[in-house]
């Protein structure tokens, strides 16, 4: 397991079941139990989101306390984010699709942080202007998923630095350089922005409590590579008088991030970007998508595919709303009734359908994106 | 010389001439030459400020380039500051009195930074509210010296964090943890705010260049214990395309900071605070002021006093505008014509005269202190 490396800036090594068992123990997270699934399902009106049903969101911290608060009519809020490192490909949408489901189900405020400062500090060749341009595009991309405009609040670190820095010094005062070295793998030759930055990412986990003067729980959906931030936050926040943040944690999904280095935005031409046209999506799907199918039609018919590692299936499942349909496709593909080419075609069609929908919504959002800007005065209802 | 320790947070060891020779070499600063003194005197209309004449401001970096710019009609600006650690005693006024003289002589913009964030991060027992209260009082104290309201700009780090943090990440990106450890003596058990903070203190050294898009030199008057910040800034700023800041550097004055631990704000009752009444000033002067005089009147008459280490003389010299009078008192005291009691009485009278004047001005400043707030739109004339 020593070959597995996972920090917010680097993931390497094999991510199999054993690796996840190791991470669960090392990071100290809990598997989402059957009982918790049932409680979530009840709130959602019976049907769980496919990402839960399939075990993509597989772990949590204190999710039960969030559900207790919800049941008792106490407010909580959601917080997630993105490092604006470049154009978004469809894999980047995964946590946001799930977060939108949570917002729809619970009807709560959501903070989305775009860490433009982090990307500027980490990427030696990146200018601030480049990062800003990417961040602004990413904001529109995320909002085009259709988040509730009244309860969705965009935090761009530079734009919101006055408020963020004020509270970040509370986090920083209680966090040593040693801690950041141990948790994030920072070294002395790193820059002083990188060692301070975790303070800025931790602020949204308590900012609504700080602003309102009430203690309000925060639920953070994230992929497990971001866990270091929130492990630190769970040590620090109680020292500041706030709740430890709750978390709902997904696997790091190589089949959408680009398993074996394929289908990744760093390999030119291979990733499916949100602004790809229909033909490009089809072409990339056929040419680059990692397949869980067999090498020949005969073998596929006989043994079936492995949908779990199949890019086309996972992309399809991400964009299909109807869990029954997803289950059907999964079974058909796994049993050999469905061939890889058919899976790819179905997936490309579904992706194109959704990308078209997002592009329509993006135009609407673009006109009044400023109304999503985080503003401390907007939380009077809490 | 190894016993001498000097960082912005700790000064210990003997500060004699040998120590300063050592610091000059170690820090790489230049002694203010006779030629530079003459150039300064010419601009000032013939008379140098006593702090220059007596060698209190003794060293510099690139002061000649500032004078070149001034002679050529190119703009430059002044930047100084204070860590708002507590109530101000008269020793704290020293750099500000000199800075005011520079502003009056050159007629330039002055930025005064109050590092409330630093004090909160460094002092483990200090709440943010306490630091804020102190900072607000300190701002009024400093402004009551009578700085030009049109050209004096108060930067409080938390209030101005949006602008400061934006540019601080430029500094941070080019500064390693190793550098801060080496220059400031920061260690791994220190908090991550302390290692990042130097970025925030360096920003005002180039902020007017950043804001205006022109490259404008900055002259920073400071006591030598603050030198680490500006050594780092001289490495980093050229990488960002800005000039290295120029500096005019004073000795760390134990006779006003509290030589031998006396007359310091940390020893209850010993320091002369700006809000002390006349009787308190007299009483503290008689009771606590470190004297450079002899033990008996007879000895004093015979051998004279040592004014250089004498609190009463140094405080008098700080508040007396007329260099001729200061020279006269120096000679009288040193020769034995003046006794310690007389020196203390004269000093207390001068201090009380100036404190009364400052209190009057403080009331005026208090009414419209907000007009001194740093605002990027105020530098159109540059």
Interface residues (C-beta under 8 A of the other chain):
Chain A: X117 X120 X121 X124 X128 X158 X159 X161 X162 X164 X165 X166 X168 X169 X170 X172 X173 X174 X175 X176 X177 X178 X180 X181 X186 X187 X188 X189 X190 X191 X192 X193 X195 X196 X198 X199
Chain B: X117 X120 X121 X124 X128 X158 X159 X161 X162 X164 X165 X166 X168 X169 X170 X172 X173 X174 X175 X176 X177 X178 X180 X181 X186 X187 X188 X189 X190 X191 X192 X193 X195 X196 X198 X199
